Amino acid sequence: MSRNTAENSAPIALATAFESFEELWSPRIVTRVNDYDVRVAKVAGEHVWHAHDDTDEFFLVIEGELHISLREGGAERAVTLPRGSVFTVPKGVEHRPYAPAGASILMFEPTGTLSVGDRHEEIPDHVDATTGHALGA
Ligand code: NI
């Protein structure tokens, strides 16, 4: 995605963005804010345990329900995000998002952030290791 200019600036309907792709765990970049991406993804089942060493990761649940397992201080817990909820995973914290019944989510993170983090377990075929795809690509 090119940088924002007055010429290429236009509203994007999230519903339309979500209709434009089917792949799961494969984020699309809908817009940028300074050096951050706003990404949307359809998810179902489990992502992988991973951590972003240098950045927090913001989640907003648009549809469905997202769960995120977290490993902090040697303990493990999970948070549940119903539709309309926001949550930020602190940088360096191992996490594993999952959505047994499926969800549509929005993420906010620095451009170039890998979907599977800087550290991760083996990546299964259903998880896309990406820094985000252009919408419509
Ligand atoms: Ni993450």
Backbone and ligand atoms as CSV (ligand in chain L), in Angstrom:
chain,resi,resn,atom,element,x,y,z
A,1,MET,N,N,0.848,-1.189,0.000
A,1,MET,CA,C,0.000,0.000,0.000
A,1,MET,C,C,0.887,1.244,0.000
A,2,SER,N,N,0.574,2.181,-0.875
A,2,SER,CA,C,1.371,3.405,-0.935
A,2,SER,C,C,1.016,4.317,0.229
A,3,ARG,N,N,1.847,5.341,0.447
A,3,ARG,CA,C,1.586,6.211,1.578
A,3,ARG,C,C,0.327,7.030,1.332
A,4,ASN,N,N,-0.214,7.537,2.410
A,4,ASN,CA,C,-1.458,8.289,2.315
A,4,ASN,C,C,-1.218,9.649,1.656
A,5,THR,N,N,-2.072,10.006,0.718
A,5,THR,CA,C,-2.054,11.338,0.123
A,5,THR,C,C,-3.499,11.811,-0.003
A,6,ALA,N,N,-3.667,13.084,-0.232
A,6,ALA,CA,C,-5.017,13.595,-0.431
A,6,ALA,C,C,-5.664,12.934,-1.645
A,7,GLU,N,N,-4.844,12.587,-2.641
A,7,GLU,CA,C,-5.383,12.033,-3.886
A,7,GLU,C,C,-5.900,10.597,-3.711
A,8,ASN,N,N,-5.198,9.774,-2.909
A,8,ASN,CA,C,-5.621,8.368,-2.816
A,8,ASN,C,C,-6.466,8.095,-1.570
A,9,SER,N,N,-6.786,9.154,-0.847
A,9,SER,CA,C,-7.544,8.968,0.377
A,9,SER,C,C,-9.022,8.799,0.069
A,10,ALA,N,N,-9.606,7.687,0.531
A,10,ALA,CA,C,-11.034,7.442,0.332
A,10,ALA,C,C,-11.522,6.522,1.434
A,11,PRO,N,N,-12.785,6.664,1.807
A,11,PRO,CA,C,-13.324,5.773,2.833
A,11,PRO,C,C,-13.320,4.316,2.378
A,12,ILE,N,N,-13.156,3.406,3.318
A,12,ILE,CA,C,-13.210,1.976,3.040
A,12,ILE,C,C,-14.243,1.370,3.970
A,13,ALA,N,N,-15.266,0.732,3.379
A,13,ALA,CA,C,-16.274,0.052,4.195
A,13,ALA,C,C,-15.693,-1.277,4.652
A,14,LEU,N,N,-15.644,-1.490,5.959
A,14,LEU,CA,C,-15.072,-2.746,6.436
A,14,LEU,C,C,-15.857,-3.947,5.926
A,15,ALA,N,N,-17.172,-3.813,5.817
A,15,ALA,CA,C,-17.971,-4.937,5.315
A,15,ALA,C,C,-17.520,-5.323,3.915
A,16,THR,N,N,-17.247,-4.329,3.084
A,16,THR,CA,C,-16.780,-4.588,1.724
A,16,THR,C,C,-15.392,-5.207,1.747
A,17,ALA,N,N,-14.544,-4.707,2.634
A,17,ALA,CA,C,-13.190,-5.274,2.758
A,17,ALA,C,C,-13.269,-6.746,3.128
A,18,PHE,N,N,-14.128,-7.086,4.098
A,18,PHE,CA,C,-14.235,-8.486,4.519
A,18,PHE,C,C,-14.816,-9.368,3.409
A,19,GLU,N,N,-15.667,-8.790,2.559
A,19,GLU,CA,C,-16.249,-9.582,1.474
A,19,GLU,C,C,-15.237,-9.867,0.367
A,20,SER,N,N,-14.107,-9.153,0.367
A,20,SER,CA,C,-13.176,-9.242,-0.758
A,20,SER,C,C,-12.175,-10.388,-0.636
A,21,PHE,N,N,-12.207,-11.135,0.473
A,21,PHE,CA,C,-11.287,-12.269,0.606
A,21,PHE,C,C,-11.902,-13.323,1.516
A,22,GLU,N,N,-11.404,-14.540,1.384
A,22,GLU,CA,C,-11.917,-15.661,2.172
A,22,GLU,C,C,-10.855,-16.296,3.062
A,23,GLU,N,N,-9.576,-16.066,2.769
A,23,GLU,CA,C,-8.503,-16.765,3.472
A,23,GLU,C,C,-8.548,-16.465,4.969
A,24,LEU,N,N,-8.291,-17.501,5.765
A,24,LEU,CA,C,-8.279,-17.361,7.216
A,24,LEU,C,C,-6.867,-17.057,7.700
A,25,TRP,N,N,-6.783,-16.320,8.803
A,25,TRP,CA,C,-5.492,-15.973,9.424
A,25,TRP,C,C,-4.553,-15.361,8.393
A,26,SER,N,N,-5.080,-14.501,7.534
A,26,SER,CA,C,-4.304,-13.900,6.446
A,26,SER,C,C,-4.683,-12.419,6.342
A,27,PRO,N,N,-4.075,-11.564,7.158
A,27,PRO,CA,C,-4.526,-10.179,7.301
A,27,PRO,C,C,-4.415,-9.344,6.018
A,28,ARG,N,N,-5.408,-8.476,5.829
A,28,ARG,CA,C,-5.403,-7.476,4.757
A,28,ARG,C,C,-5.195,-6.102,5.372
A,29,ILE,N,N,-4.378,-5.273,4.715
A,29,ILE,CA,C,-4.125,-3.915,5.192
A,29,ILE,C,C,-5.187,-2.997,4.591
A,30,VAL,N,N,-6.029,-2.412,5.461
A,30,VAL,CA,C,-7.105,-1.562,4.949
A,30,VAL,C,C,-6.701,-0.094,4.882
A,31,THR,N,N,-5.798,0.311,5.785
A,31,THR,CA,C,-5.270,1.676,5.711
A,31,THR,C,C,-4.036,1.746,6.602
A,32,ARG,N,N,-3.366,2.875,6.533
A,32,ARG,CA,C,-2.205,3.077,7.389
A,32,ARG,C,C,-2.375,4.353,8.185
A,33,VAL,N,N,-1.796,4.380,9.369
A,33,VAL,CA,C,-1.788,5.578,10.218
A,33,VAL,C,C,-0.330,5.836,10.580
A,34,ASN,N,N,0.267,6.864,10.003
A,34,ASN,CA,C,1.708,7.084,10.168
A,34,ASN,C,C,2.445,5.791,9.803
A,35,ASP,N,N,3.204,5.210,10.734
A,35,ASP,CA,C,3.937,3.980,10.391
A,35,ASP,C,C,3.263,2.739,10.972
A,36,TYR,N,N,1.942,2.819,11.155
A,36,TYR,CA,C,1.164,1.677,11.617
A,36,TYR,C,C,0.206,1.206,10.528
A,37,ASP,N,N,-0.021,-0.123,10.479
A,37,ASP,CA,C,-1.044,-0.698,9.612
A,37,ASP,C,C,-2.323,-0.905,10.406
A,38,VAL,N,N,-3.452,-0.667,9.751
A,38,VAL,CA,C,-4.734,-1.160,10.221
A,38,VAL,C,C,-5.047,-2.372,9.356
A,39,ARG,N,N,-5.091,-3.545,9.978
A,39,ARG,CA,C,-5.287,-4.788,9.242
A,39,ARG,C,C,-6.570,-5.465,9.688
A,40,VAL,N,N,-7.227,-6.147,8.754
A,40,VAL,CA,C,-8.397,-6.940,9.109
A,40,VAL,C,C,-8.137,-8.384,8.719
A,41,ALA,N,N,-8.736,-9.308,9.456
A,41,ALA,CA,C,-8.560,-10.729,9.168
A,41,ALA,C,C,-9.808,-11.502,9.550
A,42,LYS,N,N,-10.054,-12.558,8.763
A,42,LYS,CA,C,-11.044,-13.559,9.138
A,42,LYS,C,C,-10.287,-14.690,9.818
A,43,VAL,N,N,-10.809,-15.156,10.927
A,43,VAL,CA,C,-10.110,-16.185,11.687
A,43,VAL,C,C,-11.087,-17.272,12.095
A,44,ALA,N,N,-10.564,-18.497,12.250
A,44,ALA,CA,C,-11.342,-19.624,12.782
A,44,ALA,C,C,-10.344,-20.691,13.189
A,45,GLY,N,N,-10.654,-21.369,14.283
A,45,GLY,CA,C,-9.702,-22.341,14.800
A,45,GLY,C,C,-8.558,-21.625,15.512
A,46,GLU,N,N,-7.387,-22.244,15.483
A,46,GLU,CA,C,-6.273,-21.739,16.287
A,46,GLU,C,C,-5.156,-21.126,15.447
A,47,HIS,N,N,-4.613,-20.026,15.930
A,47,HIS,CA,C,-3.362,-19.477,15.399
A,47,HIS,C,C,-2.217,-20.200,16.113
A,48,VAL,N,N,-1.006,-19.705,16.034
A,48,VAL,CA,C,0.128,-20.347,16.695
A,48,VAL,C,C,0.599,-19.485,17.862
A,49,TRP,N,N,1.225,-20.119,18.848
A,49,TRP,CA,C,1.899,-19.378,19.908
A,49,TRP,C,C,3.021,-18.563,19.292
A,50,HIS,N,N,3.063,-17.269,19.606
A,50,HIS,CA,C,4.122,-16.413,19.073
A,50,HIS,C,C,4.254,-15.180,19.944
A,51,ALA,N,N,5.319,-14.401,19.713
A,51,ALA,CA,C,5.529,-13.161,20.457
A,51,ALA,C,C,6.143,-12.117,19.540
A,52,HIS,N,N,5.729,-10.869,19.751
A,52,HIS,CA,C,6.315,-9.721,19.043
A,52,HIS,C,C,7.253,-9.025,20.022
A,53,ASP,N,N,8.560,-9.127,19.746
A,53,ASP,CA,C,9.535,-8.647,20.725
A,53,ASP,C,C,9.530,-7.135,20.891
A,54,ASP,N,N,9.137,-6.402,19.833
A,54,ASP,CA,C,9.318,-4.945,19.847
A,54,ASP,C,C,8.031,-4.139,19.790
A,55,THR,N,N,6.883,-4.817,19.801
A,55,THR,CA,C,5.656,-4.020,19.691
A,55,THR,C,C,4.472,-4.669,20.383
A,56,ASP,N,N,3.607,-3.831,20.932
A,56,ASP,CA,C,2.280,-4.256,21.364
A,56,ASP,C,C,1.469,-4.605,20.116
A,57,GLU,N,N,0.355,-5.321,20.333
A,57,GLU,CA,C,-0.528,-5.665,19.212
A,57,GLU,C,C,-1.965,-5.432,19.661
A,58,PHE,N,N,-2.666,-4.579,18.909
A,58,PHE,CA,C,-4.040,-4.176,19.261
A,58,PHE,C,C,-5.044,-5.015,18.481
A,59,PHE,N,N,-6.083,-5.500,19.171
A,59,PHE,CA,C,-7.158,-6.271,18.540
A,59,PHE,C,C,-8.511,-5.606,18.795
A,60,LEU,N,N,-9.334,-5.564,17.776
A,60,LEU,CA,C,-10.745,-5.162,17.893
A,60,LEU,C,C,-11.572,-6.247,17.208
A,61,VAL,N,N,-12.562,-6.774,17.901
A,61,VAL,CA,C,-13.403,-7.820,17.325
A,61,VAL,C,C,-14.614,-7.174,16.649
A,62,ILE,N,N,-14.720,-7.400,15.344
A,62,ILE,CA,C,-15.795,-6.815,14.537
A,62,ILE,C,C,-17.013,-7.741,14.533
A,63,GLU,N,N,-16.779,-9.034,14.368
A,63,GLU,CA,C,-17.856,-10.033,14.373
A,63,GLU,C,C,-17.360,-11.276,15.101
A,64,GLY,N,N,-18.280,-11.995,15.715
A,64,GLY,CA,C,-17.917,-13.238,16.378
A,64,GLY,C,C,-17.217,-12.994,17.704
A,65,GLU,N,N,-16.452,-13.979,18.135
A,65,GLU,CA,C,-15.778,-13.914,19.428
A,65,GLU,C,C,-14.359,-14.450,19.273
A,66,LEU,N,N,-13.411,-13.678,19.794
A,66,LEU,CA,C,-12.003,-14.066,19.734
A,66,LEU,C,C,-11.509,-14.367,21.143
A,67,HIS,N,N,-10.691,-15.386,21.247
A,67,HIS,CA,C,-10.002,-15.696,22.501
A,67,HIS,C,C,-8.512,-15.545,22.254
A,68,ILE,N,N,-7.787,-15.130,23.272
A,68,ILE,CA,C,-6.335,-15.041,23.153
A,68,ILE,C,C,-5.719,-15.667,24.401
A,69,SER,N,N,-4.965,-16.738,24.206
A,69,SER,CA,C,-4.189,-17.316,25.300
A,69,SER,C,C,-2.924,-16.493,25.467
A,70,LEU,N,N,-2.510,-16.328,26.727
A,70,LEU,CA,C,-1.346,-15.496,27.054
A,70,LEU,C,C,-0.452,-16.244,28.030
A,71,ARG,N,N,0.852,-16.142,27.841
A,71,ARG,CA,C,1.805,-16.683,28.809
A,71,ARG,C,C,2.556,-15.515,29.414
A,72,GLU,N,N,2.363,-15.324,30.723
A,72,GLU,CA,C,2.987,-14.200,31.434
A,72,GLU,C,C,3.521,-14.705,32.760
A,73,GLY,N,N,4.787,-14.422,33.032
A,73,GLY,CA,C,5.360,-14.755,34.328
A,73,GLY,C,C,5.226,-16.221,34.683
A,74,GLY,N,N,5.371,-17.083,33.679
A,74,GLY,CA,C,5.307,-18.511,33.932
A,74,GLY,C,C,3.905,-19.075,34.051
A,75,ALA,N,N,2.894,-18.211,33.972
A,75,ALA,CA,C,1.510,-18.668,34.052
A,75,ALA,C,C,0.813,-18.470,32.710
A,76,GLU,N,N,-0.247,-19.225,32.515
A,76,GLU,CA,C,-1.006,-19.104,31.274
A,76,GLU,C,C,-2.443,-18.722,31.615
A,77,ARG,N,N,-2.991,-17.797,30.840
A,77,ARG,CA,C,-4.391,-17.440,31.001
A,77,ARG,C,C,-4.958,-17.156,29.616
A,78,ALA,N,N,-6.274,-17.039,29.533
A,78,ALA,CA,C,-6.903,-16.697,28.261
A,78,ALA,C,C,-7.895,-15.572,28.485
A,79,VAL,N,N,-7.952,-14.643,27.548
A,79,VAL,CA,C,-8.958,-13.595,27.589
A,79,VAL,C,C,-9.972,-13.861,26.485
A,80,THR,N,N,-11.217,-13.460,26.733
A,80,THR,CA,C,-12.288,-13.616,25.753
A,80,THR,C,C,-12.736,-12.237,25.299
A,81,LEU,N,N,-12.798,-12.040,23.989
A,81,LEU,CA,C,-13.203,-10.758,23.415
A,81,LEU,C,C,-14.483,-10.957,22.607
A,82,PRO,N,N,-15.643,-10.627,23.196
A,82,PRO,CA,C,-16.873,-10.650,22.401
A,82,PRO,C,C,-16.827,-9.537,21.342
A,83,ARG,N,N,-17.760,-9.618,20.402
A,83,ARG,CA,C,-17.865,-8.599,19.364
A,83,ARG,C,C,-17.860,-7.199,19.983
A,84,GLY,N,N,-17.061,-6.304,19.415
A,84,GLY,CA,C,-16.999,-4.938,19.905
A,84,GLY,C,C,-15.947,-4.704,20.969
A,85,SER,N,N,-15.208,-5.769,21.339
A,85,SER,CA,C,-14.200,-5.629,22.391
A,85,SER,C,C,-12.831,-5.300,21.817
A,86,VAL,N,N,-12.038,-4.597,22.606
A,86,VAL,CA,C,-10.656,-4.322,22.234
A,86,VAL,C,C,-9.739,-4.922,23.289
A,87,PHE,N,N,-8.530,-5.272,22.868
A,87,PHE,CA,C,-7.521,-5.812,23.780
A,87,PHE,C,C,-6.154,-5.568,23.161
A,88,THR,N,N,-5.174,-5.260,23.994
A,88,THR,CA,C,-3.810,-5.086,23.505
A,88,THR,C,C,-2.900,-6.117,24.158
A,89,VAL,N,N,-2.242,-6.904,23.331
A,89,VAL,CA,C,-1.225,-7.837,23.822
A,89,VAL,C,C,0.067,-7.050,23.996
A,90,PRO,N,N,0.632,-7.019,25.218
A,90,PRO,CA,C,1.874,-6.262,25.424
A,90,PRO,C,C,3.037,-6.883,24.650
A,91,LYS,N,N,3.972,-6.036,24.266
A,91,LYS,CA,C,5.128,-6.548,23.521
A,91,LYS,C,C,5.881,-7.575,24.354
A,92,GLY,N,N,6.365,-8.592,23.658
A,92,GLY,CA,C,7.157,-9.627,24.304
A,92,GLY,C,C,6.353,-10.743,24.933
A,93,VAL,N,N,5.042,-10.578,25.048
A,93,VAL,CA,C,4.197,-11.594,25.677
A,93,VAL,C,C,3.791,-12.649,24.641
A,94,GLU,N,N,4.061,-13.910,24.956
A,94,GLU,CA,C,3.639,-14.994,24.073
A,94,GLU,C,C,2.116,-15.066,24.068
A,95,HIS,N,N,1.536,-15.194,22.880
A,95,HIS,CA,C,0.083,-15.255,22.771
A,95,HIS,C,C,-0.333,-16.162,21.625
A,96,ARG,N,N,-1.555,-16.661,21.733
A,96,ARG,CA,C,-2.114,-17.529,20.700
A,96,ARG,C,C,-3.603,-17.206,20.558
A,97,PRO,N,N,-3.969,-16.457,19.526
A,97,PRO,CA,C,-5.379,-16.190,19.283
A,97,PRO,C,C,-6.097,-17.462,18.796
A,98,TYR,N,N,-7.372,-17.596,19.174
A,98,TYR,CA,C,-8.174,-18.699,18.645
A,98,TYR,C,C,-9.645,-18.307,18.661
A,99,ALA,N,N,-10.374,-18.904,17.739
A,99,ALA,CA,C,-11.786,-18.564,17.574
A,99,ALA,C,C,-12.516,-19.816,17.108
A,100,PRO,N,N,-12.993,-20.627,18.068
A,100,PRO,CA,C,-13.640,-21.892,17.693
A,100,PRO,C,C,-14.800,-21.707,16.720
A,101,ALA,N,N,-15.576,-20.639,16.887
A,101,ALA,CA,C,-16.745,-20.417,16.036
A,101,ALA,C,C,-16.479,-19.381,14.946
A,102,GLY,N,N,-15.249,-18.910,14.839
A,102,GLY,CA,C,-14.909,-17.941,13.804
A,102,GLY,C,C,-15.123,-16.511,14.272
A,103,ALA,N,N,-14.368,-15.594,13.667
A,103,ALA,CA,C,-14.485,-14.173,14.007
A,103,ALA,C,C,-13.886,-13.338,12.886
A,104,SER,N,N,-14.298,-12.076,12.869
A,104,SER,CA,C,-13.684,-11.081,11.989
A,104,SER,C,C,-13.046,-10.042,12.902
A,105,ILE,N,N,-11.760,-9.766,12.687
A,105,ILE,CA,C,-11.032,-8.917,13.622
A,105,ILE,C,C,-10.282,-7.809,12.897
A,106,LEU,N,N,-9.962,-6.759,13.653
A,106,LEU,CA,C,-9.142,-5.653,13.159
A,106,LEU,C,C,-7.932,-5.536,14.082
A,107,MET,N,N,-6.752,-5.351,13.479
A,107,MET,CA,C,-5.512,-5.224,14.255
A,107,MET,C,C,-4.798,-3.933,13.878
A,108,PHE,N,N,-4.067,-3.418,14.849
A,108,PHE,CA,C,-3.328,-2.172,14.668
A,108,PHE,C,C,-1.917,-2.415,15.178
A,109,GLU,N,N,-0.955,-2.323,14.277
A,109,GLU,CA,C,0.425,-2.655,14.646
A,109,GLU,C,C,1.378,-2.029,13.649
A,110,PRO,N,N,2.651,-1.876,14.033
A,110,PRO,CA,C,3.583,-1.193,13.137
A,110,PRO,C,C,3.715,-1.907,11.789
A,111,THR,N,N,3.792,-1.136,10.725
A,111,THR,CA,C,4.027,-1.688,9.393
A,111,THR,C,C,5.245,-2.606,9.440
A,112,GLY,N,N,5.112,-3.782,8.820
A,112,GLY,CA,C,6.214,-4.740,8.796
A,112,GLY,C,C,6.142,-5.783,9.886
A,113,THR,N,N,5.189,-5.633,10.813
A,113,THR,CA,C,5.041,-6.629,11.883
A,113,THR,C,C,4.583,-7.957,11.283
A,114,LEU,N,N,5.300,-9.030,11.592
A,114,LEU,CA,C,4.945,-10.357,11.081
A,114,LEU,C,C,3.764,-10.933,11.862
A,115,SER,N,N,2.821,-11.531,11.125
A,115,SER,CA,C,1.629,-12.101,11.769
A,115,SER,C,C,1.989,-13.209,12.754
A,116,VAL,N,N,3.121,-13.846,12.575
A,116,VAL,CA,C,3.528,-14.928,13.477
A,116,VAL,C,C,4.623,-14.485,14.444
A,117,GLY,N,N,4.873,-13.185,14.468
A,117,GLY,CA,C,5.795,-12.632,15.454
A,117,GLY,C,C,7.254,-12.877,15.118
A,118,ASP,N,N,8.111,-12.532,16.089
A,118,ASP,CA,C,9.551,-12.725,15.937
A,118,ASP,C,C,9.971,-14.099,16.449
A,119,ARG,N,N,9.131,-14.670,17.308
A,119,ARG,CA,C,9.355,-16.022,17.828
A,119,ARG,C,C,8.030,-16.757,17.704
A,120,HIS,N,N,8.082,-18.004,17.245
A,120,HIS,CA,C,6.824,-18.749,17.094
A,120,HIS,C,C,7.108,-20.240,17.047
A,121,GLU,N,N,6.057,-21.006,17.318
A,121,GLU,CA,C,6.158,-22.447,17.155
A,121,GLU,C,C,6.013,-22.770,15.671
A,122,GLU,N,N,6.115,-24.041,15.328
A,122,GLU,CA,C,6.026,-24.447,13.920
A,122,GLU,C,C,4.708,-23.955,13.314
A,123,ILE,N,N,4.786,-23.393,12.116
A,123,ILE,CA,C,3.612,-22.770,11.501
A,123,ILE,C,C,2.847,-23.803,10.669
A,124,PRO,N,N,1.590,-24.075,11.028
A,124,PRO,CA,C,0.793,-25.026,10.242
A,124,PRO,C,C,0.313,-24.387,8.936
A,125,ASP,N,N,-0.168,-25.240,8.029
A,125,ASP,CA,C,-0.565,-24.767,6.689
A,125,ASP,C,C,-1.690,-23.735,6.731
A,126,HIS,N,N,-2.545,-23.787,7.758
A,126,HIS,CA,C,-3.708,-22.900,7.762
A,126,HIS,C,C,-3.381,-21.496,8.282
A,127,VAL,N,N,-2.124,-21.259,8.669
A,127,VAL,CA,C,-1.721,-19.930,9.162
A,127,VAL,C,C,-0.788,-19.279,8.159
A,128,ASP,N,N,-1.107,-18.056,7.772
A,128,ASP,CA,C,-0.316,-17.302,6.805
A,128,ASP,C,C,0.716,-16.452,7.567
A,129,ALA,N,N,2.004,-16.726,7.314
A,129,ALA,CA,C,3.068,-15.897,7.902
A,129,ALA,C,C,3.290,-14.715,6.981
A,130,THR,N,N,2.807,-13.533,7.382
A,130,THR,CA,C,2.788,-12.389,6.460
A,130,THR,C,C,2.906,-11.076,7.229
A,131,THR,N,N,3.348,-10.056,6.540
A,131,THR,CA,C,3.311,-8.715,7.113
A,131,THR,C,C,2.048,-7.984,6.664
A,132,GLY,N,N,1.093,-8.751,6.121
A,132,GLY,CA,C,-0.180,-8.183,5.675
A,132,GLY,C,C,-0.213,-8.028,4.174
A,133,HIS,N,N,-1.359,-8.363,3.595
A,133,HIS,CA,C,-1.547,-8.246,2.151
A,133,HIS,C,C,-2.327,-6.987,1.827
A,134,ALA,N,N,-2.051,-6.415,0.646
A,134,ALA,CA,C,-2.833,-5.264,0.199
A,134,ALA,C,C,-4.273,-5.714,-0.021
A,135,LEU,N,N,-5.202,-4.860,0.294
A,135,LEU,CA,C,-6.605,-5.165,0.050
A,135,LEU,C,C,-6.800,-5.344,-1.456
A,136,GLY,N,N,-7.514,-6.418,-1.852
A,136,GLY,CA,C,-7.771,-6.658,-3.268
A,136,GLY,C,C,-6.630,-7.348,-3.975
A,137,ALA,N,N,-5.540,-7.651,-3.272
A,137,ALA,CA,C,-4.402,-8.346,-3.914
A,137,ALA,C,C,-4.593,-9.854,-3.834
L,1,NI,NI,NI,0.505,-11.522,17.469
